[in-house]
Structures are given as structure tokens and as C-alpha cells.
Amino acid sequence: MLFRSVAATGLDLDADMVGRCLEKGLSVTQADVFQHLAQLADGSLGGIFCSQFVEHLPTADYSRLVLEAARKLAPGGVLAIETQNPECLAIFAKSFYIDPTHMKPIPAAQLRFLLEQAGLEQITTHFLSPASQQLPLVPQLEISTADAEALRKFNKSVESFNAAFFGGMD
């Protein structure tokens, strides 16, 4: 499949998901990710994208996935892993525990560590899908309601709360 000048093939173990992709004319293979990667030559892939996948794996398996993916990437290849962000408390109320197939949330620092251990470089983290787009933020006090110092302290607390609860969910 050619998407914005990038040849790509999807991979999923779930027959229903593969069927949905095929209905849309997408190139997709139904297979286990580890068996599929084992069949590929080391250094043969320009990029790998895992979307909302690693949180469904036991720790040993997502650690193994990072190592295998790093091995299969060509020099300069890109590994992009999207997962829910446990530093955003809203995921626990809105999405993570709703899906019974989620094993455990994976903090960005843990994923970064695994990527570094696999020898990957130029690691960046992007926080996407702010919860504040779906949920109301806690409002800050107006200047007329409190003295300046109390207002500053309160608003700093509100900013910290809003960042933790309503930050990027992915």
C-alpha cells in the first residue's frame, strides 16, 4: 500500500481487524508480530509503527518487541510506539480499564529505557490527545476572588492538577 509516498503493510493477529482493513483496500497481513518479525531480515525495515498495542502485552513481551523491532530496522529507520500515557490520570477513568485486554500502562520513562537498551537513538516523546479536549478543566480563580499571593498559589496548584489529569492521554 502506498500512503503519502510510503509503502506500508499492516499486521494484526485479529481476523476481524484484518477484515476491516481489507474492506478499506489496505495492505494487511494476519500474523503474530513475533513470528512475522522473525521471518524478516535484520535491517530490512525503514520503519515500524505500533499503535495502541504494547499495553496489551506482558512486560517481557513488549520488552522483546522493542528488541526485535530495533534489530529489524535499517540504519536511520524509525520505530514509533503509541500507547496510553499513565502520567495522565484521565486515561484510567476514560479508557485504560474499559478495555479488559490491557495488561498494564507503560510510563514514557520505562519505554524510553527499553528503547535505549535496544540501542535506538534520537528518542523523542510526544504527548498527544489532551484529555482537556474531552473533559472540562478545573477553572482558575479570578483576581477579584482572592489576594494576589493566594491566587498565585491556587492557580499553580490548578495548573499542576490540570497537567496531571488532563495532559496528553497517549
Secondary structure, DSSP 8 states (H G I E B T S, - for coil): -EETTEE--EEES-HHHHHHHHHTT--EEE--HHHHHHHS-TT-EEEEEEES-GGGS-HHHHHHHHHHHHHHEEEEEEEEEE---TTSTHHHHHTGGGSTT------HHHHHHHHHHTT--S------SBGGGTS-------GGGS-HHHHHHHHHHHHHHHHHHHSB--
